[in-house]
């Protein structure tokens, strides 16, 4: 009975962490601080793309500096050399620099960190590593590295909610543009869930929906003229809304949407708002109709906290995946621009998913697997 009570209490505390508003506003926490002794206790090693990408990197960084600032700890970010051409050696060098700089906890963002992180974790056994969008790691002998916590999310659920919402809103010509070239499991899950949600909504409405689906020009998670041209072509030939799923590729897709008076679904964080770094003013992006979000910041804070409160063993050496039942995925009902799909309808769908009445497939998400799936009310145009 004591074990059951402890488990229920731990689950309740986790839900509170994800559902409650954080006390520290990350926009008010500086990105750089000065340490009296030149060391920095909590470190962040970025994924490809910019630190301030308005998406994955920034969401993770907000968790790092938010936790550190709230707990009086020094913090610093490290970006691997060579930008989107970074190698495993570049990533390892950034991790080593963080440890050499005094880090006791190093948060590494992105699935591409795996090889370098394995090397660093084996070498620096006294440091705890948080692997966001990652998994549990082992050494060559198959021994689990207990100083690495693999933190992942059920992105297919967030994608489902977004796909369902935009079809209920009345859109029938959709698009999905993914980052990582189809090799990023998180983006893969988002896209597969998006189409499932669109199909479910279309089936309810007796409608037929078209989804253009591509991984082109998203391999480096960076904006490009080629991607913007492609998206402009989509929009000009009838696509109404595109799910932008890949960090800074959002810049290209949103530029195309804005120019064509069309819409974007954001990813990872609420991308309908941005803070101008120069003036501190909030910029409203009217073309972002909603965003498929996951609790990157909150999960990062929880994981770092476990390194300090004596509960690291709960996540170290393990795979932890957060989803709808943890209130860790969802849509930003307070800022979305949806007019025909109500908050009440959204909350009913979330409740049905939590109750197991609506199931989202999480097994067939690999990049081109969607071409083998038959959807009753969606035609997927894979490019």
C-alpha positions in Angstrom: 0.0 0.0 0.0 2.8 2.4 0.8 4.4 1.7 -2.6 1.1 2.4 -4.3 0.6 5.7 -2.4 4.1 6.8 -3.2 3.6 6.0 -6.9 0.4 8.0 -7.0 2.0 10.9 -5.2 4.9 10.9 -7.6 2.5 10.9 -10.6 0.4 13.7 -9.1 3.5 15.8 -8.6 4.6 15.2 -12.2 1.2 16.3 -13.6 1.4 19.4 -11.5 4.9 20.2 -12.9 3.6 19.9 -16.5 0.3 21.6 -16.0 1.3 24.5 -13.7 2.8 27.8 -15.0 6.4 28.1 -14.1 7.3 30.8 -11.6 10.4 31.9 -13.6 9.7 33.6 -17.0 12.6 32.4 -19.2 12.3 35.6 -21.3 13.4 37.5 -18.3 16.4 35.2 -17.5 19.6 36.3 -19.3 21.2 33.8 -21.7 24.6 34.5 -20.3 25.7 35.0 -16.7 29.1 35.7 -15.1 30.4 33.2 -12.6 32.6 34.4 -9.8 35.0 31.4 -10.1 34.7 31.0 -13.9 32.8 27.7 -13.6 29.2 26.9 -14.7 27.3 24.2 -12.9 24.4 23.5 -15.4 25.2 23.3 -19.1 23.3 23.0 -22.3 24.7 21.5 -25.5 22.5 22.7 -28.4 21.2 20.7 -31.3 21.8 21.9 -34.9 20.3 25.3 -35.6 20.2 28.4 -33.6 19.9 28.7 -29.8 17.0 31.1 -30.3 15.2 29.0 -32.8 11.8 29.6 -31.3 11.3 25.9 -31.1 13.3 22.8 -29.9 16.6 24.4 -28.9 15.0 27.4 -27.3 12.4 25.4 -25.4 15.1 23.1 -23.9 17.3 26.1 -23.1 14.4 27.8 -21.3 14.2 24.7 -19.1 18.0 24.8 -18.4 18.3 28.4 -17.5 14.8 28.5 -15.8 15.8 25.8 -13.4 19.3 27.2 -12.8 18.0 30.7 -12.2 15.3 29.6 -9.8 17.8 27.6 -7.8 20.7 30.0 -7.7 22.9 27.9 -10.0 25.3 29.2 -12.7 24.6 28.0 -16.3 26.0 28.2 -19.7 25.2 27.0 -23.2 27.7 25.4 -25.7 27.1 25.1 -29.4 29.0 22.4 -31.4 31.4 23.8 -34.0 30.5 23.9 -37.7 26.8 24.6 -37.3 24.5 22.3 -39.2 27.6 20.5 -40.5 28.7 19.5 -36.9 30.2 16.1 -36.5 30.1 13.7 -33.6 33.6 15.0 -32.6 32.2 18.6 -32.6 29.4 17.5 -30.3 31.7 15.6 -28.0 34.1 18.6 -27.8 31.1 20.8 -26.7 30.2 18.3 -24.0 33.8 18.1 -22.8 34.0 21.9 -22.8 30.9 21.9 -20.6 32.4 19.4 -18.1 35.8 21.1 -18.1 33.9 24.3 -17.3 32.5 22.8 -14.1 29.2 21.3 -15.2 27.6 18.8 -12.9 24.6 18.4 -15.2 24.8 18.6 -19.0 21.6 18.7 -21.0 22.0 17.6 -24.6 19.3 18.3 -27.1 18.5 16.2 -30.2 18.8 12.7 -31.4 22.0 13.4 -33.3 23.8 13.7 -29.9 23.7 9.9 -29.3 27.2 8.8 -30.4 29.0 11.8 -28.9 27.0 11.5 -25.7 27.9 7.8 -25.3 31.6 8.7 -25.4 31.2 11.6 -23.0 29.1 9.6 -20.5 31.6 6.8 -20.4 34.5 9.3 -19.8 32.8 11.6 -17.3 31.1 9.2 -15.0 30.6 11.8 -12.3 28.4 14.0 -14.5 24.7 13.5 -15.2 23.6 13.9 -18.8 20.0 14.6 -19.8 19.3 13.5 -23.3 16.3 15.3 -24.6 14.6 13.5 -27.5 16.9 10.7 -26.7 17.1 7.3 -25.2 19.0 5.2 -22.7 22.6 4.6 -23.8 25.0 1.6 -23.3 28.7 1.1 -23.7 30.3 -1.3 -26.1 29.8 -4.2 -23.7 26.1 -3.5 -23.4 26.3 -2.0 -19.9 23.7 0.7 -19.3 25.1 4.2 -18.7 23.3 5.2 -15.6 24.5 8.8 -15.8 22.4 9.3 -18.9 18.6 10.0 -18.7 16.8 9.4 -22.0 13.8 11.8 -22.2 11.4 11.5 -25.1 7.8 12.5 -25.9 4.7 11.0 -27.6 4.8 13.5 -30.4 2.3 11.4 -32.4 -0.3 12.5 -29.9 0.5 16.2 -30.2 0.5 15.8 -34.0 -2.9 14.1 -33.9 -4.4 16.9 -31.9 -3.1 19.5 -34.4 -4.3 17.5 -37.5 -7.7 16.9 -35.9 -8.1 20.6 -35.0 -7.2 22.1 -38.4 -9.6 19.8 -40.3 -12.3 20.5 -37.8 -11.6 24.2 -38.5 -12.5 23.6 -42.1 -9.2 23.1 -43.9 -9.0 20.2 -46.4 -5.7 21.0 -48.2 -2.9 20.4 -45.7 0.8 20.1 -45.8 3.6 18.6 -43.6 7.2 19.6 -43.9 9.6 17.7 -41.6 13.1 18.3 -40.4 16.0 15.8 -40.2 15.4 14.4 -43.6 13.1 11.8 -42.2 15.7 10.4 -39.8 14.5 12.2 -36.7 12.1 10.0 -34.8 10.4 13.0 -33.1 9.6 14.6 -36.4 8.5 11.3 -37.8 6.0 10.8 -35.0 4.7 14.3 -35.2 3.9 13.9 -38.9 2.3 10.5 -38.6 0.1 11.7 -35.8 -0.8 14.8 -37.8 -2.2 12.7 -40.6 -4.0 10.3 -38.3 -5.7 13.2 -36.6 -6.7 14.8 -39.9 -8.1 11.5 -41.0 -10.2 11.0 -37.9 -11.7 14.5 -38.1 -12.4 14.1 -41.8 -14.1 10.8 -41.1 -16.3 12.4 -38.5 -17.2 15.2 -40.9 -17.7 13.0 -44.0 -15.0 15.0 -45.8 -12.0 14.1 -47.9 -8.6 15.7 -47.1 -5.4 16.0 -49.0 -2.0 16.1 -47.3 1.2 17.0 -49.1 4.0 15.4 -47.2 7.8 16.0 -47.5 11.2 15.8 -45.9 12.9 17.8 -48.7 15.2 20.6 -47.7 14.7 19.9 -44.0 17.7 17.7 -43.3 19.7 20.4 -41.5 16.7 22.0 -39.7 17.8 25.2 -41.3 15.8 27.7 -43.4 16.6 27.8 -47.1 15.5 29.6 -50.3 14.7 26.1 -51.8 12.3 25.2 -49.0 10.6 28.6 -49.2 10.2 28.3 -52.9 8.7 24.8 -52.5 6.3 25.9 -49.8 5.3 29.0 -51.9 4.5 26.5 -54.6 2.3 24.5 -52.3 0.4 27.5 -51.0 -0.1 29.0 -54.5 -1.6 25.8 -55.7 -4.2 25.4 -52.9 -2.5 24.2 -49.7 -4.1 26.1 -46.9 -2.0 25.2 -43.9 1.4 23.5 -43.4 2.6 21.8 -40.3 6.2 23.1 -39.9 8.1 20.4 -38.0 11.8 21.1 -37.8 13.2 24.0 -35.8 14.4 26.8 -38.0 12.7 25.5 -41.2 9.8 27.4 -39.7 11.4 30.6 -41.0 11.1 29.5 -44.6 7.6 28.0 -44.2 6.2 31.0 -42.3 7.7 33.4 -44.9 5.9 31.5 -47.6 2.7 31.4 -45.6 2.8 35.1 -44.9 3.4 36.0 -48.5 0.5 33.8 -49.7 -2.0 34.8 -46.9 -2.0 31.2 -45.7 -1.3 29.4 -42.4 1.2 27.4 -40.4 1.0 24.9 -37.6 4.0 25.5 -35.2 5.9 22.8 -33.4 7.4 22.0 -29.9 6.4 25.3 -28.4 3.7 27.9 -29.0 5.1 29.6 -32.1 2.2 32.1 -32.4 4.2 34.5 -30.3 7.9 35.5 -30.3 9.9 38.0 -28.2 12.0 40.5 -30.1 15.4 40.1 -28.6 16.4 43.7 -29.2 13.3 45.4 -27.8 11.7 42.7 -25.6 8.3 43.3 -27.3 6.0 40.4 -28.1 5.5 39.7 -31.8 2.2 38.1 -32.8 2.4 35.8 -35.8 -1.1 35.8 -37.2 -0.2 33.1 -39.7 0.4 30.5 -37.0 -3.1 29.1 -36.4 -2.0 26.7 -33.6 1.1 24.7 -32.5 1.7 21.0 -31.7 3.5 21.3 -28.4 5.4 19.1 -26.0 6.6 19.9 -22.5 10.3 20.3 -23.4 11.0 23.0 -20.9 9.1 21.3 -18.1 10.7 17.9 -18.7 14.1 19.5 -18.8 13.5 21.2 -15.4 12.2 18.0 -13.9 15.2 16.0 -15.1 17.8 18.5 -13.9 15.9 18.6 -10.6 16.3 14.9 -10.1 20.1 15.3 -10.3 19.8 17.6 -7.2 17.0 16.1 -5.1 18.5 12.6 -4.8 16.0 10.9 -7.3 18.2 10.6 -10.3 17.9 6.8 -10.2 14.3 7.2 -11.3 15.4 8.4 -14.7 19.1 7.6 -15.0 19.8 4.7 -17.4 16.2 4.6 -18.4 13.9 5.7 -21.2 11.2 8.1 -20.0 8.5 9.1 -22.5 5.9 11.8 -21.6 2.6 12.1 -23.3 -1.1 13.0 -23.0 -1.5 11.3 -19.6 1.3 13.5 -18.2 -0.3 16.7 -19.7 3.0 16.9 -21.6 1.6 17.3 -25.1 -1.2 19.6 -26.4 -2.3 22.7 -28.2 -2.1 26.3 -26.9 -5.8 27.0 -26.5 -5.2 30.5 -25.1 -3.4 31.7 -28.2 -4.7 29.6 -31.1 -6.5 31.4 -34.0 -9.0 28.6 -34.5 -12.6 29.9 -34.9 -14.7 26.9 -35.8 -13.1 24.3 -33.5 -13.9 25.1 -29.9 -11.9 24.7 -26.7 -14.6 22.5 -25.4 -14.3 20.1 -28.3 -10.6 20.0 -27.9 -10.8 19.2 -24.2 -13.3 16.4 -25.0 -10.8 14.9 -27.4 -8.0 15.1 -24.8 -10.2 13.4 -22.3 -11.1 10.7 -24.7 -7.4 10.1 -25.5 -6.6 9.9 -21.8 -9.4 7.5 -21.2 -8.1 5.3 -24.0 -11.2 5.8 -26.1 -9.1 7.4 -28.9 -5.9 5.6 -29.7 -3.0 7.1 -31.8 -0.8 4.5 -33.5 2.9 4.9 -32.5 4.3 2.0 -34.4 4.4 3.0 -38.1 6.0 6.4 -38.0 9.3 6.0 -39.9 9.8 8.6 -42.6 8.3 6.9 -45.6 6.2 4.3 -43.8 3.2 6.6 -44.2 3.1 5.7 -47.9 2.1 2.1 -46.9 -0.7 3.2 -44.5 -4.3 3.3 -45.9 -6.4 6.2 -44.6 -10.1 6.3 -45.1 -10.5 10.0 -45.6 -7.0 11.3 -46.3 -4.9 11.2 -49.5 -1.2 11.6 -48.8 0.8 13.1 -51.6 4.4 12.1 -50.6 7.1 14.3 -52.2 
